[in-house]
Amino acid sequence: MLDGAKIESDVGRLKILHASHLSRRYALEDKILKEYPPPGRSSG
């Protein structure tokens, strides 16, 4: 039973880390697109 609790704890921690990773990734993608717009597009 203790192993199951440890696994659930680890899964919860990994879900939080995954969400943090995605948040940082999307923030970086937004920053890149704002600073380096694709050719042929204006920056706004």
Sine and cosine of phi, psi and omega as CSV:
sin_phi,cos_phi,sin_psi,cos_psi,sin_omega,cos_omega
0.00,0.00,-0.59,0.81,0.00,-1.00
-0.91,0.42,-0.60,0.80,0.03,-1.00
-0.89,0.45,-0.62,0.78,0.02,-1.00
-0.89,0.45,-0.65,0.76,0.03,-1.00
-0.92,0.40,-0.64,0.77,0.02,-1.00
-0.90,0.44,-0.68,0.74,0.01,-1.00
-0.90,0.44,-0.71,0.71,0.02,-1.00
-0.87,0.49,-0.65,0.76,0.03,-1.00
-0.89,0.45,-0.71,0.71,0.01,-1.00
-0.90,0.44,-0.66,0.75,0.02,-1.00
-0.89,0.45,-0.68,0.73,0.04,-1.00
-0.87,0.49,-0.68,0.74,0.02,-1.00
-0.90,0.44,-0.68,0.73,0.01,-1.00
-0.91,0.41,-0.59,0.80,0.05,-1.00
-0.89,0.45,-0.66,0.76,0.03,-1.00
-0.91,0.42,-0.70,0.71,0.02,-1.00
-0.89,0.46,-0.64,0.77,0.01,-1.00
-0.89,0.45,-0.71,0.70,0.01,-1.00
-0.89,0.46,-0.65,0.76,0.03,-1.00
-0.89,0.45,-0.68,0.73,0.02,-1.00
-0.87,0.50,-0.74,0.68,0.00,-1.00
-0.89,0.46,-0.65,0.76,0.01,-1.00
-0.87,0.49,-0.71,0.70,0.02,-1.00
-0.91,0.42,-0.64,0.77,0.00,-1.00
-0.88,0.48,-0.75,0.66,-0.03,-1.00
-0.92,0.40,-0.58,0.81,0.05,-1.00
-0.90,0.44,-0.67,0.75,0.04,-1.00
-0.92,0.40,-0.65,0.76,0.03,-1.00
-0.88,0.48,-0.68,0.74,0.02,-1.00
-0.89,0.46,-0.69,0.73,0.00,-1.00
-0.89,0.46,-0.68,0.73,0.01,-1.00
-0.88,0.47,-0.71,0.70,-0.03,-1.00
-0.91,0.42,-0.53,0.85,0.02,-1.00
-0.96,0.27,-0.63,0.78,-0.06,-1.00
-1.00,0.10,-0.50,0.87,-0.03,-1.00
-0.75,-0.66,0.97,0.25,-0.02,-1.00
-0.90,0.44,0.48,-0.88,0.03,-1.00
-0.86,0.51,0.50,-0.87,0.02,-1.00
-0.84,0.55,0.67,-0.75,0.04,-1.00
1.00,0.00,0.00,1.00,0.03,-1.00
-0.85,-0.52,0.58,-0.82,0.04,-1.00
-1.00,0.07,0.35,-0.94,-0.06,-1.00
-1.00,0.08,0.08,1.00,0.11,-0.99
0.90,-0.44,0.00,0.00,0.00,0.00
